[in-house]
Amino acid sequence: MQKEIEIKLLPEEIGQEEVLKKNLSAALRIDSARIKGYKILKRSIDARSRQVVYRLMVRVYIDEPFLTDIYHFNYQNVRDKKAVLIVGAGPAGLFAALQCIENGLKPIVLERGKDVKQRRRDLAAINKEGLVNTESNYCYGEGGAGTYSDGKLYTRSNKRGDINKVLETFVQHGATEDILVDARPHIGTNKLPHIITAIRETILNAGGEVRFDQKMTDLLVEFGKVKGVVVNGEESIAADAVILATGHSARDVYELLNDKHILVEAKPFALGVRIEHPQAIIDAAQYHCDIRSEFLPPAYYSLVEQVGSRGVFSFCMCPGGIIAPCATYENEIVVNGWSPSKRNNPFANSGTVVQITLDDVPGDDPLRMMHFQAEIEKKAFVLGGGNLVAPGQRMVDFVEKRVSLDLPKNSYLPGTRSAMLDDTLPAFVAESLRGALPHFGRKIKGYYTNEAILVGVESRSSSPVRIPRDKETLQHPQVAGLFPCAEGAGYAGGIVSAAIDGVNCANAVLKFL
């Protein structure tokens, strides 16, 4: 017999099997000897009262053997099978490749950037010298933006596909099994490169291909059908199906499609800043304590406020994290955040952004939102003074419209420079933030403080362009065999949802071919 039951444990009791079994037997009112095994289905922290507890949903095996649920992956040899081109080696591209292999198709993954090992050198140059390699950076390269942006696996995409299969795939390639049960699963930027490398090896061992330094410079189309791509302006690679998984920062891809009169559309996105606090402030507020218990992880928050007609919200919150420079072109500033697996840095940061609608940027140009985004990023670069130094302002100073005399210590490695963020943010964005931040301070004690810094700009929350596709076939309405995929096409927002969309596109390719 199996039963599912929720129990509560104190933080210091997590990991103590005898305590867990005792609680289970008490909750079920049975002798503990009858419990032959258990499986934790979900684990979350409940900090609503002063006594913080873990809530566990557990499947208990009573008087019957415990059976482990195992996902089976059919990574067959596809070396001589029909080829599918996958442009981009981010989560969408890699999971599309794995699904192609399961479907008996040969994936050829084309990535403009470098592998994770080579990519580290370019990230070091960005952090230490403010030098951007436009083909290898925090956004471009093996694993895409997800590799070096934390590894958050939380998603609400329950109806889009099999979330558990995505998580099991990560576990199969080296992630801890904690991600299968945690309410907000997280891998960590320090561990993701090894996992991404393992996924590449699976693709190669099955006869697929992963090619680096292969930038798509043209899409070959004849009579409304895909015929392949051109890479690096010289080599043509033929294929009847192309999965376009190039991410939300590949502006050249949007320009290429637009120049070839392949339909793209302007899309709303969000724009704002990255806000960083000392982690101790967030811990004290969320856990109702002066000092966080050693048995609790750094605290998380999620905030939203309606200011007039605009939504202001936090996203990509990084407890114990770091603010990173994520520009993909020279002379621009883009910031993002990430955390290592232990989340043991002294700061907590989060993107805090304002909705930008199509009416805010009037016109008929389908790339106008992208150009608007780029202009803001260039203004931020000028305001920072160069070398990827970012403009910053203390929180209360920003709300009260005064220049900060100095800036608090923070995690952004290229450095910050005191500036009026109004000089880079559109007025309606700045005013929306001003309206929201004091309200956030009422929701989280200590949040509204001059110990917090606002760093500009957080502008890549999602794609400013959508590449349309048919809801059933997932193909572009004008080009048979072209499958716009995931975040760069406007159909995902994060690692898991991008991976799911990659799987869905690979399955759609199988039906097409």
PyMOL commands that set and color helices and strands:
alter all, ss='L'
color gray80, all
select helices_A, chain A and resi 11-13+17-28+32-34+91-102+116-129+144-147+163-172+177-180+192-205+251-259+279-287+358-360+368-384+395-399+421-423+427-443+486-489+495-512
alter helices_A, ss='H'
color red, helices_A
select strands_A, chain A and resi 2-9+35-46+53-62+83-87+106-110+209-211+216-222+225-231+235-238+242-244+265-266+269-278+304-307+310-318+322-325+335-338+347-356+390-394+416-418+453-458+465-466+482-484
alter strands_A, ss='S'
color yellow, strands_A
deselect
rebuild
show_as cartoon
